[in-house]
Each structure stands twice: as C-alpha cells, then as structure tokens.
Amino acid sequence: MAMTKIYVDGDACPVKDEIIRVAERYGVPVVIVSNGGLRPSRDPMIQHVIVPHGADVADDWIAENIGDGDVAVTADIPLAQRCLDKKARVLGPTGKPFTDENIGMAIAMRGLKQDLRESGEIKGYNPGFTKADRSNFLQALDRFLAN
C-alpha cells in the first residue's frame, strides 16, 4: 500500500503551518494545491502544486490525485464529497471530519444557506477562525495520522 499523503486545498487554508508541523512528526508527505502566491518549501516532504486560476481547478486536481487512505484538508464541501468517494479521509480546517455519514447533511445545509443568502434572508458571513478551531484541528489531524 502506498504511503498516506495529506492533500491541502491551499488557497484559503488557515492551518497550513499546523498541517506541516504534524506531518513532519509522522513523516507524512504533504501536497499543497493552490493557484499560486504561496512560498515553496525546501522540505522534500512538502510539495507545492500550482494550478491555473479558475473555478474548481485546485479541487479537480486534488480529486483526481487523492487516493484510498489519503487525507484531504478542505472546507469545500463538494470537494470533501469527491474525496470521500475516492475513499480518502477528509478533515475541515476547524477539525471537523467529513464522513460518509455526515456529508449528505453538510451538502444539504450548504444548499440551504446558499438559497437563504440569495433570497436575502441571511448575510454571507462565515464565523471567524478561532484559537479553539486551530486546537481542534491539530488534535483531529493527529488522530487521523495516528490511525
């Protein structure tokens, strides 16, 4: 079986440094996929993949390359679904895992919120990223890689 890799939806990921720190501890390679603007690492275990600008280009690259048992870090729910379909494990940047059991509800809630924003019922603000989110993420990633 191939070594587990961590694939990071890198453009808006608030926990890239944490991912690298935990991955180094476990000796797990990290692939950060973005549209650019990230400083490449000299660490051979950290690969930066720069994709062209465009809707879902980074998501498409991750979905095409991720495999069974790999870990995806993303807040993008459709990408989480695509990774789960490939038998990868998926973790949001707040430490919440996406699973086969909860992805359907996440997709439904995403659609509902989009409809409410479009109708003006709610504003399009996401809650801020907190220290507790960062801590929860570190613990969750550690559990993912320990198993």
N, C-alpha and C positions, 0 to 999 in steps of 0.2 A: 504494500500500500504506500502511496506517495505521502511525503511529509505534509502535514497540515500547514496551510498558509492563511494569513489574515489579509483579506481584501478590504480596503478602506475607500469609501465614497468620499474622496478627499476635499472637494471644493469648499464645503461648509462644515466640515467635521471639527467640532471643538475639542476633541480628545486625541488628536494625532500624537502628541508627545507621550501621553499615557499609554497608548497602544504600543509605541516603540519601546517604552520602558518595560512593560510587562512581557512583550515578545522577546526582548533580549534575555530576560530572566529564564524563559523557557526554550530559547534557541529556535524560535519560530520565525520564518521569513514573513515580511510584511510587503504588500503591494499597495501603494497609494496611487489611486487613479484620479486625475484631475484635468482641468482644462488649462492648467499652467499656473504660474505665479507662486509655486512652492519651491523652496530651496532644496535641491537634491541632497541626499545624504551620502557621506563617504562610506557608510557602513554597508558591506556587501549583502547583508541580510535585508536591507531596505531598498526596494525597487520603486522608482517613480515612473509611472506611465502617464504621458501627456497625450490626451486625445484632442481632436479638433473641437472647437466650440460648436454647440448645437444642443438642442433638446435631447436628453437621454443618451448622449453619446458615451459618457462615462458609465452610465448604468448598463448600456448594451455591452460594453467591453467587460465589465465585471460579470454580468450574467453569462457571457459566452466563455469566460475563462475559469470561473469558480467551479469547484468540484465537490464531490461527496466528502463530508467531514471538514471541509474548509470553513473558515469563519468570515462572515461579512459584517462590517460595521457601517450602518447606514440608518438615517432617519426616514429614508424614502420608502414608503410602504409598498408601492408596486415593485420596486427593486427587491425588497425583502421577500415578497411572494415568489419572484423569479428565482432567487437564491434558494429558498426552501424547496422549490420544485426540482432543483439540482442536488438536493439532499445536503445542502450546506447548513450550518448553524448561523443564525442571524441575531445580532445584538444592536439595539439602538444606542445612541451616544449617552442616554441617561441611565443605561444599564438594564433597560427592559428588553428581555429576549422576545423575538418574534418566533412563534412556533406554528406548526400545522393547526394546533388547537385555537390559537388566538388571531391568526392572520385574517380570517374572514371578518371578524368583528372590527379589526383595525381598518380594513378596506371599506367596510360599511360606514364607519364613523368618519373616515376621510371624505367619502362622498357626501354624507350628510352635512359636514362642516363646509364643504365647498358650495353646496346648494344654499346654505344659510348665509354665507359670505356674498354670494352672487345676488341674493334677494335683499341684502342689506340688513338682515336680522342680526348678524354678528359682524364684528370687525375682524380683519385678517391677522390679528396679532398672535404670535406664539409666546408662551411664557419664557422668561429669561432662563439661561442656563445657570445653575447654582452650584455651589461647592458640594452640596449633598448629591446632585446629579453626577458630578465628577467622581465622588467617592463610590457611589452605587455602581458606576460604570467600571471602575477599577476592580471592585470585588467581583462583579459579574464576569468580566473578561478573565480574571484569574481562575474562576470556577470553570469557565469554558475550556481553558487550556490545560487545567489540571486533570480533566476527564478525557 
